[in-house]
Amino acid sequence: MDDNNTALAVENLATYFFLEEGVAKAVDGISFKVKKGRTFARVGESGCGKSVTALSIMRLIPDPPGRIVAGKIVFDGTDLLVLDEKQMRHVRGNKIAMIFQEPMTSLNPVYTVGSQIVEAVKLHQGKSDSKAWSDAVRMLERVGIADPARRAREYPHQMSGGMRQRVMIAMAVSCKPDVLIADEPTTALDVTIQAQILDLLDELQAQNNMSILLITHDLGVVAERGDDIAVMYASKIVEKAESGPFFAEPVHPYSQGLLKSLPQLNLSPKRLSTIAGTVPEPLHFPTGCKFHPRCSTGRNDKRCQTTEPQLRNVGHGRQVACWHAPGYETNEERAEYESKYGKRQ
């Protein structure tokens, strides 16, 4: 891909947490690119490393116990990991903004919501108090908050969870960032407001050629809004593809399981499909493919149990990490496997 079309590039990022019990490898060697003006969606169960990736990009990993131990995060030709905190503050909230998953813990309880938006606008755009306040009220109105002039003078505890979430969104987009990281941006919102917020993000994206890194469990939102998709499982990306091909034919068994678990519209009642087991804890990842204990094929395959597959191109712009994906295994690897364990069934 042409680097001129890349807004943000993450290369071999590894973020570990050093605990008394051991080292938790929350994110372990992932790479992806977010294209300008497009939405890159990241999906997967809780505990797969999606939010840790976002916090790593923003340089907000608590140290101790967390630390980014390897990789690059390249934005506007600069590796963000080499910037000092003062330089990073110029990027954070201005060039790259984030909608946090928990608005109550992200908003300061002793300041009005309007003053918190004003602070960001004044810091990064150098506007006067009156102009910044006008911008804050206008942004609250755009995210669907009624009587925004009054609400701007209220404190976070005076608002519902959905309203606090909309305040977070208003704060994140107030400086018109080049890249917006949206971590479950519509979780606390009802369906009507959710649609309004997503439409607003689409509008801002079109106006400013803004790139969006969307983290969500809602595959319906991903199908409608995502351009490119990465599936994360247990600290790794296991599949990357454009939205259309991904939903038409997911390749990795975990991706297939996620889509099969979605409710289907039909006339007869049907039990929802589930993926057996749970995401393993970072302190106790299994050997080989991390998904193999939950995979109907991998749990009986020696290679899946012992050798971890790496993300590879399998054609048509798709990447996958699975020994059983079509086009993944080389002839040499297949011959080596069969010499050890016999011909695959």
C-alpha positions, 0 to 999 in steps of 0.5 A: 500500500502507498505510504501516502495513503497511510494515516497510522502504521503500527509495526510489530507492537508488543505491550507487556504487563510485568506482574508479580505472577509473571509477564502478561503479554497483552499485545504481542507483535501486531502490525496494521495500517489505517488508511486515510479517510477510512474506518479500520475496525478491530473485533474480538472478545473481551481480553484479546488486546484491542483496548491495550492496542489503542492505549499503546497508540495514545501512549497511555499504558500505565507504567508500572506495570505496563510497558511497550517493549517493542515495535513502532507507531508511525504517524505523520512520518514520526515514530510516536514511541520516540517522542517525549511526553511534551511532544506527545501531548501535542499529538494526543487529543489534537492529531490523534484523539480517542473516545474511551470505553468508560466515560465516567472514569475518563471525565473529571468529576470536579469540572463541568463537561463544557470546561473539559471540552473548552480545555482541549480546544484552547490547548490545541487550537489556541482559541479564546475562552468565548470562542472555545465555549461556543465550540463546546456548546455546538459540539454538544448539540451535534452529538444529540444533547438537548439544551446544550448551553445548560448541559455544558455547565453541568458535571458528569455525575448529573448526566446519564451514562449515554449522555456522558458517552456523547460528551466524550465523543464531543470532546474527542472530535472537537479538535478535528483530529486526523485519526480518531480511535473509537473504543466501543463508542456507542455501547451506552447509547440507545439504538436511535442515538447510536445511529445519530452518533455513527452518522456524525462520525461519518460526516466528520470523516468525510469533511476532514478525511479523518481516519477512524480506528473502531473497536467494537463487539458489534459486528452489525456496526462493523459490517455497515461502517467498517472498510477494513477489518482485523480480528484479534485473539489472545494478543494477536491479529488472526485475520485481516481483510476488507469488509466485503470479503470478510463477511462473505467468507471468513477464513480463520476458525475464530472469525467463522465462530464470531459470525456464526454466533450472530442472530439470524432472521428466520421463521423457526426458533434456533439456538444461537451458535457459540464458541466453546471455552473462553479467551485464555489469560495472558499469563497462561496462553497455550502453546502453538496456536492460541485458539487451538483448545477452542478449535474443532480442528486445532485441538486434534492437530499436532502442528496447531498444538505446538507451532504458532502460525504467523499472519500471512498473505493468502491472496485477494488482500487477505491475511490470516494466521491458521495452518488450515487456511487455504493457501497458507501452508507451503509445500515444504511445511506440509511435507515436514508435517507429514514426515512427523505426524503422517498425512492429514485426514 
